[in-house]
Amino acid sequence: MLESTKKTLWATADKLRANMDAAEYKHLVLGLIFVKYISDTFAARRSELTRRFGDSADPYHLADSTDEVIETELEDRDYYREVNVFWVPEAARWEALRAAAKQPDIGKRIDEALSLVEVENSKLKGILDKRFARAQLPDGKLGELVDLVSTIGFGHDAAQARDVLGEVYEYFLGMFASAEGKRGGQFYTPRSIVKTLVAVLAPHHGKVYDPCCGSGGMFVQSEEFIEAHGGKLGDVSIYGQEANPTTWRLAAMNLAIRGIEFNLGREPADTFVHDQHPDLRADFILANPPFNISDWWHASLTGDARWHYGDPPQGNANYAWLQHMLHHLKPAGRAGIVLANGSMSSSQNTEGDIRRAMVEVDVVEVMVALPGQLFFNTQIPACLWFLVKEKRARRGEVLFIDARKLATMISRVQCELTDEVIDRIGATVAAWRGETTAAQYEDIAGYCRSVPLAEIGEHGHVLTPGRYVGAEEVEDNDEDFADKMQKLTEKLGEQMAKGAELDQLIRQKLEGLGYEF
């Protein structure tokens, strides 16, 4: 039911966009969904309080109270904040906005509503994107968008509301990334890639950090993983950073609607030059930095403490990201990073030397080669690096996994890793680490292999899984081979006979024209 609702909502919202750029339009749609959600959860809490005030067996019961007393009590902000519900002033409540949807100043009213919400909820200060009054939508379209968002029902249960909103929000983020193409992928990492990182890292407690967090998908998946494995919201604390101001706001909203506590730094900022969490040492790091960026360097970064394994080349940030992650890990921490395939084998400038140093001190734990066409924004093949400060198991070995052939196509131009494939990768790593008794780890030709550091050294410290896992074993079936050869031989015979006929026909035609050979 929710799946078809999401698709219908998207189709209608996209139609209302008219000629507006998707990059601009997404902030209007996601902003309205955010306002609708906080208003719905506020109304649900208000309804619950009204019922409890009148229930003589409830601790909140107000004996012999008048309607006026109840109304005053319902406006007490503490009742809402104690259950992590945003306080929504009357003028910012969805009913007020919907009633004014057809007014020519609806954009201005929404901006004012967002300002009121920010004033009342300090952790949203400076985060909500107030751009509705100047939105370049045709007349009436913003009002129609308000009406459309009004049809999203978040239900009366707060947990259910969070789930519905989360799914709608995530779906819209993905669709906008697809609509925007190259730029869209900068704020959104496809869900199956995030789930793979989470499955291998298993971030179940402590500090989780993403230094290029986009719209916050890594954090959301981490929380979902914890809850799916019996933990609870709040078992991890969230730290992130994002340079793009509008994407930074998207991330904050994406986390706020789920009730996730977060610290995205004081402001949007460049992670290398203005590290917002310089003293942070994280238990888990998950990141999808932009691939191969060439304009990252600043003179102030010369001799930086983060370049523990060597100065990264100024023309490519890949090895700056890897070292930044290692710098911010606790001694027992783990990091998972998405990078372009070239990072596994490049020897340009200092990259080969840094990779050799990292391999030799044993901080590389697992390497995973990914299928192509997983991303919205690039056809560059990608891989996953999993790093540790100190290995707890399998010292002196690296696990290589080749997942290039394990994708499922979901459209003409894009594929994904299914949950079964992700579970298989997660289980393979867990077995290799000795973290499970469900299965013993075994090398599987064409899929995975545990390789000693000495052998990696013999290959010039190249970390491409395909170089180590070998070819998939094919069952030798003589009868099957004989069958195939018979069919191929018959087919070839038919084609040769047809070719001879055509040769004869061409000769006849040429003879008719007076040419013989």
C-alpha positions as CSV (number, residue, x, y, z in Angstrom):
1,M,0.0,0.0,0.0
2,L,2.7,2.5,1.0
3,E,4.7,1.6,-2.1
4,S,1.9,2.6,-4.5
5,T,1.3,5.7,-2.3
6,K,4.9,6.8,-2.7
7,K,4.8,6.4,-6.4
8,T,1.6,8.3,-6.8
9,L,2.8,11.1,-4.6
10,W,6.0,11.3,-6.6
11,A,4.3,11.3,-10.0
12,T,1.9,14.1,-8.9
13,A,4.7,16.2,-7.3
14,D,6.9,15.8,-10.4
15,K,4.0,17.0,-12.6
16,L,3.5,20.1,-10.4
17,R,7.2,20.9,-10.9
18,A,6.5,22.2,-14.4
19,N,9.8,23.6,-15.7
20,M,11.4,24.2,-12.3
21,D,14.9,22.7,-11.8
22,A,14.7,19.5,-9.7
23,A,17.7,20.7,-7.6
24,E,15.6,23.7,-6.5
25,Y,12.2,22.0,-6.3
26,K,13.4,19.2,-4.0
27,H,13.8,21.7,-1.1
28,L,10.2,22.9,-1.5
29,V,8.7,19.3,-1.5
30,L,10.9,18.0,1.3
31,G,10.4,21.1,3.3
32,L,6.6,20.8,3.1
33,I,6.8,17.1,4.0
34,F,8.8,18.1,7.0
35,V,6.2,20.7,8.1
36,K,3.4,18.2,7.6
37,Y,5.1,15.6,9.6
38,I,5.9,17.8,12.6
39,S,2.4,19.1,12.6
40,D,0.9,15.6,12.4
41,T,3.0,14.3,15.3
42,F,2.2,17.5,17.3
43,A,-1.5,16.9,16.7
44,A,-1.3,13.2,17.6
45,R,0.4,14.1,20.9
46,R,-2.2,16.8,21.6
47,S,-5.0,14.3,21.0
48,E,-3.3,11.8,23.3
49,L,-3.0,14.4,26.0
50,T,-6.7,15.4,25.7
51,R,-7.7,11.8,26.2
52,R,-5.3,11.3,29.2
53,F,-6.4,14.5,30.9
54,G,-9.9,13.1,31.0
55,D,-9.0,9.6,32.2
56,S,-9.3,9.3,35.9
57,A,-6.9,6.3,36.0
58,D,-4.2,8.2,34.1
59,P,-1.3,10.0,35.9
60,Y,-2.0,13.0,33.6
61,H,-5.6,13.2,34.8
62,L,-6.9,16.7,35.5
63,A,-9.7,16.4,38.0
64,D,-12.7,18.8,37.8
65,S,-11.0,20.8,35.0
66,T,-12.8,23.1,32.6
67,D,-12.3,23.2,28.8
68,E,-10.4,26.4,29.4
69,V,-8.0,24.8,31.8
70,I,-7.5,21.8,29.5
71,E,-6.8,24.2,26.6
72,T,-4.2,26.1,28.6
73,E,-2.6,22.8,29.7
74,L,-2.4,21.6,26.0
75,E,-0.3,24.7,25.2
76,D,2.4,23.7,27.7
77,R,5.5,22.9,25.6
78,D,7.0,20.5,28.2
79,Y,4.3,17.9,27.4
80,Y,5.6,17.7,23.8
81,R,9.3,18.0,24.4
82,E,9.4,15.2,27.0
83,V,8.4,12.7,24.2
84,N,10.7,14.3,21.6
85,V,7.9,16.0,19.7
86,F,8.5,19.4,18.1
87,W,6.4,22.2,19.5
88,V,4.4,23.8,16.6
89,P,3.0,27.3,17.1
90,E,-0.6,27.8,16.0
91,A,0.2,29.8,12.9
92,A,2.6,27.1,11.7
93,R,0.2,24.1,12.1
94,W,-0.7,22.3,8.9
95,E,-4.4,23.2,9.1
96,A,-3.6,26.9,9.0
97,L,-1.3,26.4,6.0
98,R,-3.8,24.2,4.1
99,A,-6.6,26.7,4.7
100,A,-4.4,29.4,3.1
101,A,-3.2,27.1,0.2
102,K,-5.1,29.1,-2.5
103,Q,-3.9,32.5,-1.2
104,P,-1.4,34.3,-3.4
105,D,0.9,34.8,-0.4
106,I,1.0,31.1,0.6
107,G,4.8,31.0,0.0
108,K,5.3,33.9,2.5
109,R,3.1,32.2,5.0
110,I,5.1,28.9,4.8
111,D,8.4,30.8,5.3
112,E,6.9,32.5,8.3
113,A,5.7,29.2,9.7
114,L,9.2,27.7,9.3
115,S,10.7,30.7,11.2
116,L,8.2,30.2,14.0
117,V,9.1,26.5,14.3
118,E,12.8,27.4,14.4
119,V,12.3,29.9,17.2
120,E,10.4,27.3,19.3
121,N,12.8,24.4,18.6
122,S,16.5,25.4,19.1
123,K,18.0,22.4,17.4
124,L,16.3,23.4,14.2
125,K,17.8,27.0,14.3
126,G,19.2,28.0,10.9
127,I,18.3,24.6,9.4
128,L,14.9,25.0,7.7
129,D,15.1,26.3,4.2
130,K,12.9,29.4,3.9
131,R,12.7,29.8,0.1
132,F,8.9,29.4,-0.6
133,A,8.1,33.1,-1.1
134,R,10.6,33.3,-3.9
135,A,9.9,29.9,-5.5
136,Q,9.8,30.1,-9.3
137,L,6.6,28.0,-9.6
138,P,3.7,28.9,-11.9
139,D,0.7,30.5,-10.2
140,G,-1.2,28.1,-8.0
141,K,1.3,25.3,-8.2
142,L,2.6,25.8,-4.7
143,G,-1.0,25.7,-3.3
144,E,-1.6,22.5,-5.3
145,L,1.6,21.1,-3.8
146,V,0.3,21.9,-0.3
147,D,-2.9,20.0,-1.1
148,L,-0.9,17.0,-2.4
149,V,1.3,16.8,0.8
150,S,-2.0,17.1,2.8
151,T,-2.9,13.6,1.5
152,I,0.1,12.0,3.2
153,G,-1.3,10.3,6.3
154,F,1.2,9.8,9.0
155,G,-1.3,8.1,11.3
156,H,-1.9,8.7,15.1
157,D,0.9,6.5,16.4
158,A,4.2,8.4,16.7
159,A,6.4,5.4,15.8
160,Q,4.3,4.6,12.8
161,A,4.3,8.2,11.7
162,R,8.1,8.3,11.8
163,D,8.3,5.1,9.7
164,V,5.9,6.4,7.1
165,L,7.5,9.8,6.9
166,G,11.0,8.2,6.8
167,E,10.0,6.0,3.8
168,V,8.4,8.8,1.9
169,Y,11.3,11.1,2.6
170,E,13.9,8.5,1.6
171,Y,11.9,7.6,-1.6
172,F,11.7,11.3,-2.6
173,L,15.4,11.8,-1.9
174,G,16.2,8.9,-4.2
175,M,13.9,10.1,-7.0
176,F,15.3,13.6,-6.8
177,A,18.8,12.2,-7.1
178,S,17.7,10.3,-10.2
179,A,16.0,13.4,-11.7
180,E,19.0,15.6,-11.0
181,G,21.5,13.1,-12.5
182,K,25.1,13.9,-11.7
183,R,24.6,16.6,-9.1
184,G,21.9,14.6,-7.3
185,G,24.3,11.8,-6.5
186,Q,26.4,14.2,-4.4
187,F,23.7,14.2,-1.7
188,Y,22.3,10.7,-1.9
189,T,24.1,7.4,-1.7
190,P,21.9,4.5,-3.1
191,R,20.3,2.5,-0.3
192,S,21.8,-0.8,-1.2
193,I,25.4,0.6,-0.9
194,V,24.6,2.1,2.5
195,K,23.1,-1.2,3.7
196,T,26.2,-3.1,2.6
197,L,28.5,-0.7,4.5
198,V,26.2,-1.1,7.6
199,A,26.0,-4.9,7.2
200,V,29.8,-5.2,7.3
201,L,30.5,-2.6,10.0
202,A,27.5,-3.5,12.3
203,P,27.4,-0.1,14.1
204,H,25.5,-1.1,17.2
205,H,26.8,1.4,19.8
206,G,29.0,4.4,20.4
207,K,29.9,7.3,18.1
208,V,29.1,7.1,14.4
209,Y,30.7,9.6,12.1
210,D,30.4,10.6,8.4
211,P,32.6,13.5,7.3
212,C,30.7,14.0,4.0
213,C,27.2,13.1,5.1
214,G,25.1,14.3,2.2
215,S,21.5,14.0,3.2
216,G,22.3,11.7,6.2
217,G,21.4,8.3,4.7
218,M,24.3,6.5,6.5
219,F,23.0,7.6,9.8
220,V,19.4,6.5,9.1
221,Q,20.5,3.1,8.0
222,S,22.7,2.8,11.1
223,E,19.7,3.5,13.3
224,E,17.6,1.0,11.3
225,F,20.3,-1.7,11.7
226,I,20.4,-1.1,15.5
227,E,16.6,-1.4,15.9
228,A,16.5,-4.5,13.7
229,H,19.0,-6.2,15.9
230,G,17.2,-5.5,19.2
231,G,18.9,-2.2,20.1
232,K,17.2,1.1,20.6
233,L,17.3,4.7,19.2
234,G,20.0,6.5,21.0
235,D,22.5,3.6,21.3
236,V,24.7,5.6,19.0
237,S,25.5,9.3,18.9
238,I,25.7,10.9,15.4
239,Y,28.4,13.2,14.2
240,G,28.6,14.5,10.6
241,Q,29.8,17.2,8.4
242,E,28.7,18.5,5.0
243,A,30.1,21.4,2.9
244,N,27.0,22.1,0.8
245,P,24.7,24.4,2.9
246,T,21.4,23.2,1.3
247,T,22.4,19.5,1.6
248,W,23.5,20.2,5.3
249,R,20.0,21.3,6.0
250,L,18.5,18.3,4.2
251,A,20.6,16.0,6.5
252,A,19.5,17.8,9.6
253,M,15.8,17.6,8.6
254,N,16.2,13.9,7.6
255,L,17.5,13.1,11.1
256,A,15.2,15.4,13.0
257,I,12.1,13.8,11.5
258,R,13.2,10.5,12.8
259,G,13.9,11.8,16.3
260,I,17.6,11.1,15.9
261,E,20.0,13.2,18.0
262,F,22.8,14.6,15.9
263,N,25.8,17.0,15.7
264,L,26.5,18.2,12.2
265,G,28.9,20.8,13.3
266,R,28.2,24.5,13.9
267,E,27.8,25.2,10.1
268,P,28.3,23.6,6.7
269,A,32.0,23.5,6.0
270,D,34.8,21.8,4.1
271,T,36.0,18.7,6.0
272,F,39.6,19.0,5.1
273,V,40.1,22.8,5.8
274,H,37.5,23.3,8.5
275,D,37.1,20.0,10.4
276,Q,34.1,20.6,12.6
277,H,35.0,17.6,14.9
278,P,38.8,17.8,15.3
279,D,38.9,15.9,18.5
280,L,36.4,13.2,17.6
281,R,37.5,9.6,17.7
282,A,34.6,7.5,16.4
283,D,33.6,3.8,16.9
284,F,32.3,3.6,13.4
285,I,32.8,5.8,10.3
286,L,30.7,5.4,7.1
287,A,31.3,7.6,4.2
288,N,30.7,8.1,0.4
289,P,33.1,11.0,-0.4
290,P,33.0,12.5,-3.9
291,F,35.2,10.5,-6.2
292,N,38.6,11.7,-7.5
293,I,38.1,15.4,-6.6
294,S,41.0,17.5,-7.8
295,D,40.3,20.9,-6.3
296,W,40.4,19.9,-2.6
297,W,43.9,21.1,-1.6
298,H,44.7,24.1,0.4
299,A,48.1,25.4,1.5
300,S,47.1,25.1,5.2
301,L,47.0,21.3,4.8
302,T,50.7,20.9,4.3
303,G,52.1,18.6,7.0
304,D,48.6,18.0,8.5
305,A,48.6,15.5,11.4
306,R,46.0,13.4,9.5
307,W,48.5,12.5,6.7
308,H,50.0,9.7,8.9
309,Y,50.9,7.4,5.9
310,G,52.2,10.2,3.5
311,D,51.1,13.4,2.0
312,P,48.1,12.8,-0.4
313,P,48.5,14.1,-4.0
314,Q,47.1,17.6,-4.4
315,G,45.3,16.5,-7.6
316,N,43.2,13.7,-6.1
317,A,41.5,13.6,-2.6
318,N,40.9,9.8,-2.4
319,Y,43.9,9.1,-0.1
320,A,43.2,12.2,1.9
321,W,39.7,10.8,2.7
322,L,41.2,7.4,3.6
323,Q,43.7,9.0,6.0
324,H,41.1,11.4,7.4
325,M,38.9,8.4,8.4
326,L,41.8,6.5,10.0
327,H,42.8,9.7,12.0
328,H,39.2,10.0,13.4
329,L,38.9,6.3,14.4
330,K,39.2,5.0,18.0
331,P,41.8,2.3,18.5
332,A,39.1,-0.4,18.2
333,G,37.1,1.5,15.6
334,R,36.1,0.5,12.1
335,A,35.5,2.5,8.9
336,G,33.7,1.8,5.6
337,I,34.4,4.1,2.6
338,V,33.0,4.1,-0.9
339,L,35.7,5.1,-3.5
340,A,36.4,4.9,-7.2
341,N,38.0,1.6,-8.3
342,G,41.2,3.5,-9.3
343,S,42.0,4.0,-5.6
344,M,42.8,0.2,-5.3
345,S,45.6,0.3,-7.8
346,S,46.6,3.8,-8.6
347,S,50.3,4.6,-8.3
348,Q,50.1,8.3,-9.4
349,N,52.2,10.6,-7.3
350,T,52.3,9.3,-3.7
351,E,49.1,7.1,-3.8
352,G,51.0,3.8,-4.3
353,D,53.4,4.6,-1.4
354,I,50.5,5.5,0.9
355,R,48.6,2.3,0.0
356,R,51.7,0.2,0.6
357,A,52.2,1.8,4.0
358,M,48.6,1.2,5.0
359,V,48.7,-2.4,3.9
360,E,52.0,-3.1,5.7
361,V,50.8,-1.7,9.0
362,D,47.7,-3.9,8.6
363,V,44.9,-1.2,8.7
364,V,43.2,-2.6,5.6
365,E,40.7,-5.2,6.7
366,V,38.2,-5.9,3.8
367,M,38.0,-4.9,0.1
368,V,34.8,-5.3,-1.9
369,A,34.5,-4.7,-5.7
370,L,31.0,-3.4,-6.5
371,P,29.0,-3.8,-9.8
372,G,28.7,-0.9,-12.2
373,Q,25.5,1.1,-12.6
374,L,24.8,1.3,-8.8
375,F,24.9,5.1,-8.7
376,F,22.6,7.8,-10.0
377,N,25.4,10.2,-10.9
378,T,28.4,8.2,-12.3
379,Q,29.3,5.2,-14.3
380,I,32.7,5.1,-12.6
381,P,33.1,1.6,-11.1
382,A,33.3,1.8,-7.3
383,C,34.6,-0.3,-4.4
384,L,34.3,-0.5,-0.6
385,W,37.3,0.0,1.7
386,F,37.0,-1.3,5.2
387,L,39.7,0.0,7.6
388,V,40.6,-0.6,11.2
389,K,43.1,1.0,13.6
390,E,43.9,-2.4,15.2
391,K,42.8,-5.7,13.9
392,R,41.1,-8.0,16.4
393,A,41.2,-11.0,14.2
394,R,43.0,-12.2,11.0
395,R,46.1,-10.1,11.6
396,G,48.3,-10.1,8.6
397,E,45.5,-10.9,6.1
398,V,43.0,-9.0,4.0
399,L,39.6,-10.3,2.9
400,F,38.8,-9.7,-0.8
401,I,35.2,-10.0,-2.0
402,D,34.3,-9.6,-5.7
403,A,30.6,-8.6,-5.9
404,R,30.7,-7.3,-9.5
405,K,28.3,-10.0,-10.8
406,L,25.9,-10.0,-8.0
407,A,23.7,-7.0,-8.9
408,T,20.0,-7.0,-10.0
409,M,18.8,-4.5,-12.6
410,I,16.0,-2.2,-11.4
411,S,15.8,0.0,-14.4
412,R,17.4,0.2,-17.9
413,V,20.3,2.2,-16.5
414,Q,20.5,1.2,-12.8
415,C,21.0,-1.8,-10.6
416,E,21.1,-2.6,-6.9
417,L,22.3,-5.2,-4.5
418,T,19.4,-7.2,-3.1
419,D,19.0,-7.8,0.7
420,E,20.0,-11.5,0.1
421,V,23.3,-10.4,-1.5
422,I,24.0,-7.8,1.2
423,D,23.3,-10.5,3.9
424,R,25.7,-12.8,2.1
425,I,28.5,-10.2,2.1
426,G,27.8,-9.4,5.8
427,A,27.8,-13.1,6.7
428,T,31.0,-13.7,4.8
429,V,32.9,-11.0,6.7
430,A,31.4,-12.0,10.0
431,A,32.5,-15.6,9.4
432,W,36.0,-14.4,8.3
433,R,36.3,-12.3,11.5
434,G,35.2,-15.3,13.6
435,E,32.2,-13.3,14.9
436,T,29.6,-16.0,14.2
437,T,29.3,-19.7,14.9
438,A,26.7,-20.1,12.2
439,A,29.3,-20.8,9.5
440,Q,33.0,-21.4,9.1
441,Y,34.8,-19.0,6.6
442,E,36.0,-20.6,3.4
443,D,37.6,-19.1,0.3
444,I,35.2,-19.3,-2.7
445,A,36.7,-19.1,-6.1
446,G,35.4,-16.1,-8.0
447,Y,33.8,-14.6,-4.9
448,C,36.0,-14.3,-1.8
449,R,39.5,-15.0,-0.6
450,S,41.6,-14.2,2.5
451,V,45.1,-13.1,1.3
452,P,48.3,-12.8,3.4
453,L,50.1,-9.4,3.3
454,A,53.2,-11.0,1.7
455,E,51.2,-12.0,-1.4
456,I,49.6,-8.6,-1.7
457,G,53.2,-7.2,-1.6
458,E,54.1,-9.5,-4.5
459,H,51.3,-7.8,-6.5
460,G,52.7,-4.3,-5.8
461,H,50.1,-3.7,-3.0
462,V,47.3,-3.5,-5.5
463,L,44.0,-4.2,-3.7
464,T,41.7,-5.1,-6.6
465,P,39.6,-8.2,-5.5
466,G,39.5,-9.7,-9.0
467,R,43.3,-10.1,-8.9
468,Y,43.1,-12.4,-5.8
469,V,39.7,-14.3,-5.8
470,G,40.4,-16.1,-9.1
471,A,37.8,-17.3,-11.6
472,E,34.5,-18.9,-10.6
473,E,34.7,-22.7,-10.8
474,V,32.6,-24.2,-13.6
475,E,31.4,-27.7,-13.3
476,D,32.9,-30.0,-15.9
477,N,30.0,-31.6,-17.8
478,D,31.2,-33.7,-20.8
479,E,27.7,-34.6,-21.9
480,D,26.5,-30.9,-21.8
481,F,29.6,-29.9,-23.7
482,A,29.0,-32.6,-26.4
483,D,25.4,-31.5,-26.8
484,K,26.5,-27.9,-27.2
485,M,29.2,-28.7,-29.8
486,Q,26.6,-30.8,-31.8
487,K,24.2,-27.9,-31.9
488,L,26.9,-25.4,-32.8
489,T,28.3,-27.7,-35.5
490,E,24.8,-28.2,-37.0
491,K,24.2,-24.4,-37.0
492,L,27.6,-23.7,-38.6
493,G,26.8,-26.3,-41.3
494,E,23.5,-24.6,-42.1
495,Q,25.2,-21.2,-42.3
496,M,28.0,-22.5,-44.5
497,A,25.4,-24.1,-46.9
498,K,23.5,-20.8,-47.0
499,G,26.8,-19.0,-47.7
500,A,27.5,-21.3,-50.6
501,E,24.0,-20.6,-52.1
502,L,24.6,-16.9,-51.8
503,D,28.1,-17.2,-53.5
504,Q,26.4,-19.0,-56.4
505,L,23.7,-16.4,-56.7
506,I,26.2,-13.6,-56.8
507,R,28.2,-15.4,-59.5
508,Q,25.1,-15.8,-61.6
509,K,24.2,-12.1,-61.3
510,L,27.7,-11.0,-62.2
511,E,27.7,-13.4,-65.3
512,G,24.4,-11.8,-66.4
513,L,26.1,-8.4,-66.4
514,G,29.0,-9.8,-68.4
515,Y,31.5,-10.4,-65.6
516,E,32.9,-13.8,-64.9
517,F,35.4,-15.1,-62.4
